[in-house]
Amino acid sequence: MLTRALGRTPYYVVAASLAVIFLFPLLWNAWASVSGQPGTGQQSGYGLGNYRTLLDYDAGLWRYLLNSTIVSALTVALTLGVSLLGGYAFARFDFPGRNVLFLLTLAILMVPYATLLIPLYVLLGRLQLENSLIGLSLVLAMFQLPFATFMMRISFEAVPRELEESALVDGCGTAGALRRVLLPAVRPGIVTVGLFAFLAAWNDFIAPLILISDSEKAPLPLAVANLRQQSMGAVDYGATEAGVVVLAVPCLLLFLLLQRHYIRGFMSGALKG
């Protein structure tokens, strides 16, 4: 038993070292957000002065949180809706040019993110969706769809066809088999895709910077960036650190709650490959 434990020691050391490396910036930021710094809402000692500054900034923290929540929810819904149908079609239907079309979908990942924002801004203007949370959500969902479609395809392919055929024999149509049999089976893949879409939408800064001009419609990352620059060119590091903590908390909670499904979603694709 002792020999087995000693044999695992290097793995424990590496895992602990990686945990410290990744957690240290977050813990340092949380500590700095409540510690006193000259020129911030918390001049001395420890307290929530920086968070009060963030709470009262411009349209208010709750407004920016609501904007981020709306954008993230719409992005997740759009990404899941399209990628579920796309992944199911690529995995279950045999049609001419299927693999070519799938490769073209994945090829979008090779296009630099920033190069598409200006054309998309012009397109949203013609659709009268510029400077809107719906337009921003459409753009963010579009950038998530190649990876999401890939994940859903390998998730559906990992499910035995016999399950779907049994449902069809029992009287379910294609839509019924998808809803009653396949969706529960690919739940880990759905969680993985939804979590990735949420994290991308919640933390994105470049797309809101280009597409949103009204400060009251800004999501939280853009508001935190605007808050960072205060009067006389001074940078309010305390309020910025408080904003980073507020941004990080929902991501950490969601990942901790869904990590079991998240890992299973990736493992299903790895085992299929």
Secondary structure as GFF3:
##gff-version 3
##sequence-region A 1 273
A	DSSP	alpha_helix	2	34	.	.	.	ID=ss1
A	DSSP	alpha_helix	49	55	.	.	.	ID=ss2
A	DSSP	alpha_helix	61	92	.	.	.	ID=ss3
A	DSSP	alpha_helix	98	107	.	.	.	ID=ss4
A	DSSP	three_ten_helix	108	110	.	.	.	ID=ss5
A	DSSP	three_ten_helix	114	116	.	.	.	ID=ss6
A	DSSP	alpha_helix	117	126	.	.	.	ID=ss7
A	DSSP	alpha_helix	133	157	.	.	.	ID=ss8
A	DSSP	alpha_helix	161	169	.	.	.	ID=ss9
A	DSSP	alpha_helix	174	177	.	.	.	ID=ss10
A	DSSP	pi_helix	178	182	.	.	.	ID=ss11
A	DSSP	alpha_helix	183	185	.	.	.	ID=ss12
A	DSSP	alpha_helix	187	203	.	.	.	ID=ss13
A	DSSP	alpha_helix	206	211	.	.	.	ID=ss14
A	DSSP	three_ten_helix	215	217	.	.	.	ID=ss15
A	DSSP	alpha_helix	220	228	.	.	.	ID=ss16
A	DSSP	three_ten_helix	231	233	.	.	.	ID=ss17
A	DSSP	alpha_helix	237	272	.	.	.	ID=ss18
###
